[in-house]
């Protein structure tokens, strides 16, 4: 039976980036984004390696957005096999704030589960300005 696959989007600053970025940076940064994939009630994310928790119980608080990405007809064992494969590319030592972060993990995991990429343009506001990283900047 197919399971819904969702993208949870968090603002790691809880609105602070939007408030102080114009004064400090001279540009509007809407948020510092963190993303995670949720399937079958489990939330998967990348930071200190690939981590998982019950959906909505991570240290990031409550998501600011939940985006349905599609469905996946997979078992728990299949999900673990996909994560094992991803684990080779998403080790703790591989983390890079701009070029290999939680958003990259969410994107790859989504593609493997649903065949679709995560909507980075809708999350960051300007994916090209941030190198697919975590900040959503506007000039």
Protein Blocks (a to p, Z undefined) as FASTA:
>chain_A
ZZddddddddfkgommmmmmmmmnopacfbacdddddeehiacddfehpadddehiafnl
pafbdcdfbdcdddfklmmmmmmmmmmmmcfklpcfklocfklmmmmmmmmmnopacdfk
lmnopamlnoopabdcdZZ
